[in-house]
Amino acid sequence: MLHASWPFATLTVTNERLDLNASLIGTYSFTPDQIISIEPYGQILLGGRGIRINHTVTNYNEIVVFSAFKDPNEIIAEIKKTGFLDRASSTINQEVKAEVLERQKQGRFPIRVSVAITIALVWIVLVFVDIIRGFQNEGNGFPYGNGILIAIGFLLIVSTLALFSKDFRKYILKEGRDIKEIDKFLYFLILLCGFMLVAMVLARK
């Protein structure tokens, strides 16, 4: 099971749709007719609290939970104020319905599967080569070569391009998806990669 909380998870609700954006874990989108119920939930990792979304979307996880610092009942009350749970009087715009269904068909993750696999393979190969060299190192100096540095730099470049290059986003994102679904994770990744690069370069001196 995977868990994400603020700032990597956000819940957005209107009277026509509910979107739970959990960054790298993916985005869950629902229309009112796909929701069975929304209830308080208190069995989240590290004893947190949140709400459980009971739904009918077959290609989503059965258990979908949004954790938050607020009282779960307050969150549910705010959702009710939007009219989202008032299924009897809810009129769903067909364009909104079509967009949500397309997102569900594409899956939670906004990045194209082929692109994600390519990035992962490049990173694994670069790191694996240096791990082999590390085992062969006799203990003199820094145990790894340039492979790990290149791998981290590669992630840094990919993350930066994804955030700031529209042309690159068109290549890596599924049709109709938005980089905002994973932008917080990308900013975190850029910060982490930058810190690791500086630390590893200094360690080699």
C-alpha positions as CSV (number, residue, x, y, z in Angstrom):
1,M,0.0,0.0,0.0
2,L,1.2,3.5,-0.8
3,H,0.4,6.6,1.3
4,A,0.8,10.3,0.5
5,S,-0.1,13.3,2.6
6,W,0.2,17.1,2.4
7,P,2.0,18.7,0.5
8,F,2.1,15.7,-1.9
9,A,-1.7,15.0,-1.7
10,T,-4.5,17.4,-2.3
11,L,-8.3,17.0,-2.5
12,T,-10.4,19.2,-4.9
13,V,-14.2,19.0,-5.0
14,T,-16.9,20.7,-7.0
15,N,-20.5,19.8,-7.4
16,E,-19.6,17.8,-10.5
17,R,-16.3,16.0,-9.7
18,L,-13.9,15.0,-7.0
19,D,-10.1,14.8,-7.6
20,L,-7.6,13.3,-5.2
21,N,-4.1,14.2,-6.4
22,A,-1.5,12.1,-4.7
23,S,1.5,13.2,-6.9
24,L,3.6,10.3,-8.0
25,I,1.0,7.8,-6.7
26,G,-1.4,9.2,-9.2
27,T,-4.7,11.1,-9.5
28,Y,-8.1,9.7,-8.6
29,S,-11.1,11.4,-10.3
30,F,-14.7,10.7,-9.6
31,T,-18.2,11.9,-10.6
32,P,-21.0,11.9,-8.0
33,D,-22.7,8.8,-9.4
34,Q,-19.4,6.8,-8.9
35,I,-19.4,7.5,-5.2
36,I,-21.1,5.0,-2.8
37,S,-20.2,7.0,0.4
38,I,-17.5,9.1,2.0
39,E,-16.8,8.2,5.6
40,P,-14.3,9.1,8.4
41,Y,-11.3,6.7,8.5
42,G,-8.8,6.4,11.3
43,Q,-6.4,3.6,10.4
44,I,-3.9,5.6,8.4
45,L,-0.1,5.1,8.7
46,L,1.3,6.6,11.9
47,G,-2.1,7.0,13.5
48,G,-3.4,9.8,11.3
49,R,-7.0,10.5,10.4
50,G,-8.8,11.0,7.1
51,I,-11.7,10.1,5.0
52,R,-12.3,6.9,3.0
53,I,-13.9,7.2,-0.5
54,N,-16.0,4.2,-1.3
55,H,-16.5,4.1,-5.0
56,T,-17.5,1.9,-8.0
57,V,-14.5,2.5,-10.3
58,T,-13.2,-0.9,-11.0
59,N,-9.6,0.0,-12.1
60,Y,-8.9,2.1,-9.0
61,N,-7.7,0.7,-5.7
62,E,-10.6,-0.5,-3.6
63,I,-9.4,1.4,-0.6
64,V,-8.9,5.1,-1.3
65,V,-8.1,7.3,1.7
66,F,-7.3,11.0,2.0
67,S,-5.4,11.9,5.2
68,A,-5.4,15.4,6.6
69,F,-4.7,17.3,9.8
70,K,-8.4,18.4,10.0
71,D,-11.2,16.5,11.6
72,P,-12.5,14.0,9.0
73,N,-16.1,15.1,9.8
74,E,-15.2,18.7,8.9
75,I,-13.8,17.6,5.6
76,I,-17.0,15.6,4.8
77,A,-19.1,18.6,5.8
78,E,-17.2,20.8,3.4
79,I,-17.6,18.3,0.6
80,K,-21.4,18.3,1.3
81,K,-21.5,22.0,0.9
82,T,-20.3,21.7,-2.7
83,G,-23.4,19.7,-3.5
84,F,-21.2,16.8,-4.8
85,L,-22.9,14.3,-2.5
86,D,-26.4,15.5,-3.3
87,R,-26.8,12.9,-6.1
88,A,-30.6,13.4,-6.4
89,S,-30.2,17.0,-7.6
90,S,-26.8,16.7,-9.2
91,T,-26.6,17.4,-12.9
92,I,-23.3,16.5,-14.4
93,N,-21.9,18.3,-17.4
94,Q,-21.3,15.7,-20.1
95,E,-17.9,17.2,-21.0
96,V,-16.9,16.8,-17.4
97,K,-18.2,13.3,-17.3
98,A,-16.3,12.4,-20.5
99,E,-13.1,13.9,-19.1
100,V,-13.3,12.0,-15.9
101,L,-14.0,8.7,-17.7
102,E,-11.1,9.3,-20.0
103,R,-8.8,9.9,-17.0
104,Q,-10.0,6.7,-15.4
105,K,-9.4,4.8,-18.6
106,Q,-5.8,6.2,-18.8
107,G,-5.0,5.2,-15.2
108,R,-3.9,7.2,-12.2
109,F,-0.4,8.0,-13.3
110,P,-0.2,11.0,-15.7
111,I,3.2,10.1,-17.4
112,R,3.2,7.8,-20.4
113,V,4.1,4.2,-19.4
114,S,6.8,3.9,-22.1
115,V,8.4,7.2,-20.9
116,A,8.4,6.1,-17.3
117,I,9.9,2.7,-18.1
118,T,12.6,4.4,-20.2
119,I,13.6,6.8,-17.5
120,A,13.6,4.0,-14.9
121,L,15.8,1.7,-17.1
122,V,18.3,4.5,-17.8
123,W,18.6,5.3,-14.1
124,I,18.9,1.6,-13.1
125,V,21.6,0.9,-15.7
126,L,23.7,3.9,-14.6
127,V,23.4,3.1,-10.9
128,F,24.0,-0.7,-11.4
129,V,27.2,-0.1,-13.3
130,D,28.6,1.9,-10.4
131,I,27.4,-0.6,-7.8
132,I,29.4,-3.3,-9.6
133,R,32.4,-1.0,-9.6
134,G,31.9,-0.3,-5.9
135,F,32.2,-4.0,-5.1
136,Q,35.4,-4.2,-7.1
137,N,36.9,-1.1,-5.4
138,E,39.8,-1.9,-3.0
139,G,38.7,0.8,-0.6
140,N,40.9,3.7,-1.9
141,G,38.9,6.9,-2.2
142,F,35.3,7.3,-3.2
143,P,33.8,3.9,-3.9
144,Y,31.7,4.8,-7.0
145,G,32.4,6.3,-10.4
146,N,30.5,8.8,-12.4
147,G,27.5,6.5,-13.1
148,I,25.5,7.5,-10.0
149,L,26.4,11.2,-10.5
150,I,25.1,11.0,-14.1
151,A,22.0,9.1,-12.9
152,I,21.1,11.8,-10.4
153,G,21.9,14.5,-12.9
154,F,19.7,12.7,-15.4
155,L,16.7,12.8,-13.0
156,L,17.4,16.5,-12.2
157,I,17.4,17.4,-15.9
158,V,14.2,15.3,-16.7
159,S,12.4,16.9,-13.7
160,T,13.4,20.4,-14.7
161,L,12.4,19.9,-18.3
162,A,9.0,18.5,-17.2
163,L,8.3,21.5,-15.1
164,F,9.4,24.2,-17.5
165,S,9.4,22.9,-21.1
166,K,5.9,22.7,-22.8
167,D,7.4,20.6,-25.7
168,F,8.9,18.1,-23.3
169,R,5.6,17.8,-21.3
170,K,3.8,17.0,-24.6
171,Y,6.2,14.1,-25.0
172,I,6.0,12.6,-21.5
173,L,2.4,13.2,-20.5
174,K,-0.7,11.3,-21.5
175,E,-3.2,13.2,-23.6
176,G,-5.3,15.6,-21.5
177,R,-3.2,15.3,-18.4
178,D,-1.5,18.2,-16.5
179,I,2.0,18.5,-15.1
180,K,0.3,20.0,-12.0
181,E,-0.7,16.5,-11.0
182,I,3.0,15.8,-10.1
183,D,4.6,19.2,-9.9
184,K,5.1,19.1,-6.1
185,F,6.9,15.8,-6.3
186,L,9.1,17.2,-9.2
187,Y,10.1,20.2,-7.1
188,F,10.9,17.9,-4.2
189,L,12.9,15.7,-6.6
190,I,14.9,18.7,-8.0
191,L,15.8,19.8,-4.5
192,L,16.8,16.3,-3.4
193,C,18.9,15.6,-6.5
194,G,20.6,19.0,-6.2
195,F,21.5,18.3,-2.6
196,M,22.8,14.8,-3.4
197,L,24.9,16.0,-6.3
198,V,26.6,18.7,-4.2
199,A,27.2,16.3,-1.4
200,M,28.6,13.6,-3.6
201,V,30.9,16.0,-5.5
202,L,32.2,17.4,-2.2
203,A,32.7,13.8,-0.9
204,R,35.0,13.0,-3.9
205,K,37.3,15.9,-3.2
